Amino acid sequence: MTELTTAARLLRGELRRPDPLLLAMLLAVTVAVAALGSVSGFAQRVQAAIDARAALLLGG
């Protein structure tokens, strides 16, 4: 059984006692996705601030 199949069965509630390693892997993926989203949001805010400053300096 692959990890994806196991994860799908876990999400559907078909597994009674999930493997602790699988839970750790799912948690790690969740944290990584959240971190990437946070970094992406921060980068967008920084870029917006840079664009606003450039527009102000260029008289636009």
C-alpha positions as CSV (number, residue, x, y, z in Angstrom):
1,M,0.0,0.0,0.0
2,T,1.5,3.4,-1.0
3,E,1.6,6.4,1.3
4,L,-1.0,8.2,-0.8
5,T,-3.4,5.3,-0.6
6,T,-2.9,5.0,3.1
7,A,-3.4,8.8,3.6
8,A,-6.6,8.6,1.5
9,R,-7.9,5.8,3.6
10,L,-6.9,7.6,6.8
11,L,-8.8,10.8,5.6
12,R,-11.9,8.7,4.8
13,G,-11.8,7.1,8.3
14,E,-11.2,3.6,7.0
15,L,-8.1,3.0,9.2
16,R,-8.7,2.4,12.9
17,R,-5.2,3.0,14.3
18,P,-3.0,5.0,11.8
19,D,0.7,4.5,11.7
20,P,2.5,7.1,13.9
21,L,5.1,7.6,11.1
22,L,2.3,8.4,8.6
23,L,0.8,10.9,11.0
24,A,4.2,12.5,11.5
25,M,4.6,12.7,7.7
26,L,1.2,14.3,7.2
27,L,1.9,16.8,9.9
28,A,5.3,17.7,8.3
29,V,3.6,18.2,5.0
30,T,0.9,20.4,6.6
31,V,3.5,22.5,8.4
32,A,5.6,22.8,5.2
33,V,2.6,24.0,3.1
34,A,1.6,26.5,5.8
35,A,5.1,27.8,5.9
36,L,5.3,28.2,2.2
37,G,2.0,30.0,2.2
38,S,3.2,32.4,4.9
39,V,6.4,33.1,3.1
40,S,4.5,33.7,-0.1
41,G,2.1,36.1,1.6
42,F,5.0,38.0,3.2
43,A,6.8,38.2,-0.2
44,Q,3.6,39.6,-1.8
45,R,3.4,42.3,1.0
46,V,7.1,43.2,0.5
47,Q,6.6,43.5,-3.2
48,A,3.5,45.7,-2.8
49,A,5.5,48.0,-0.5
50,I,8.4,48.2,-3.0
51,D,6.0,49.0,-5.8
52,A,4.3,51.7,-3.8
53,R,7.6,53.3,-2.8
54,A,8.8,53.2,-6.5
55,A,5.5,54.8,-7.6
56,L,5.9,57.5,-5.0
57,L,9.6,58.2,-6.0
58,L,8.8,58.2,-9.7
59,G,5.9,60.6,-9.2
60,G,3.3,58.0,-10.3
